[in-house]
Amino acid sequence: MAQRLGPGSPSVNTEPLAATQASRYMQAMLDRFYMPVLALAAALAIALAMVWPQGLGDRSWGPFGREPVQRTPEVQAAMKRETEASQKRISEARAAVADLQSQAIAPAQ
């Protein structure tokens, strides 16, 4: 037998589904305070990015810039020597592999 549940029934919840009071999160998070602080943090991050590490790129302007170490003549010459030595090792390794392959194909020669 089915029972009919109505407004007067003790098993029906009559409380509203959503809370009517503002939560603590909404009370503590003031947009008037948070948004200017966020904008200031973004501006500081952009300013720091303009003057912080240069890496391999162009030098910065004004008092912040300096010639990157990789652009000095001494480092450029060392990089060129390293590249040439690496290319020489690669060509020697390729020649050795080709020689081994030719010996494997025709061992009598």
Order of alpha helices (4+ residues) and beta strands (2+ residues): alpha-alpha-alpha
